[in-house]
Amino acid sequence: MRAAGLLATPNTDDPALTFDDMVAIALDGVAASWLPADDARALTDSRPFAIRDGSSP
């Protein structure tokens, strides 16, 4: 469902979720929030989410 565009924010401690999964879900949470666009962009461009471009956090 996430691949189809559903934004998901789980409440779980499922050990099957990888770090990459959790980063993607956290980014979905930012996208689904009511934050102003500039604030959302600042969060998604911040260092903790650098994993998107292959660099380590």
PLY file of the C-alpha trace (Angstrom):
ply
format ascii 1.0
element vertex 57
property float x
property float y
property float z
element edge 56
property int vertex1
property int vertex2
end_header
0.00 0.00 0.00
2.87 2.39 0.69
4.16 1.79 -2.85
0.76 2.98 -4.12
1.20 6.28 -2.24
-0.46 5.58 1.11
1.32 7.53 3.84
1.83 5.33 6.89
2.95 6.10 10.42
3.14 2.82 12.39
3.14 2.41 16.12
5.23 -0.73 16.39
8.41 -2.29 17.64
8.43 -4.87 14.82
12.04 -6.08 14.46
11.40 -6.84 10.75
11.39 -3.12 9.94
14.78 -1.94 8.70
16.35 1.43 9.30
15.57 2.37 5.69
11.91 1.42 6.26
11.74 3.58 9.36
13.33 6.56 7.57
10.83 6.22 4.71
7.94 6.04 7.19
9.26 9.06 9.10
9.42 11.00 5.84
5.82 9.97 5.14
4.89 11.42 8.53
6.48 14.74 7.59
4.66 14.71 4.23
1.34 13.93 5.94
1.75 16.65 8.56
0.25 20.13 8.64
3.69 21.72 8.62
4.22 24.66 6.31
6.07 23.58 3.14
9.32 25.32 4.17
9.37 23.57 7.55
8.60 20.17 6.00
11.36 20.69 3.44
13.80 21.65 6.21
13.03 18.39 8.02
13.33 16.17 4.95
16.56 17.87 3.90
18.12 17.54 7.36
21.02 15.22 8.17
18.98 12.46 9.88
17.29 11.73 6.56
20.50 11.76 4.50
20.13 8.00 4.17
17.89 8.76 1.16
20.92 9.70 -0.92
23.09 6.81 0.27
25.14 8.64 2.88
25.14 7.43 6.46
23.18 9.28 9.16
0 1
1 2
2 3
3 4
4 5
5 6
6 7
7 8
8 9
9 10
10 11
11 12
12 13
13 14
14 15
15 16
16 17
17 18
18 19
19 20
20 21
21 22
22 23
23 24
24 25
25 26
26 27
27 28
28 29
29 30
30 31
31 32
32 33
33 34
34 35
35 36
36 37
37 38
38 39
39 40
40 41
41 42
42 43
43 44
44 45
45 46
46 47
47 48
48 49
49 50
50 51
51 52
52 53
53 54
54 55
55 56
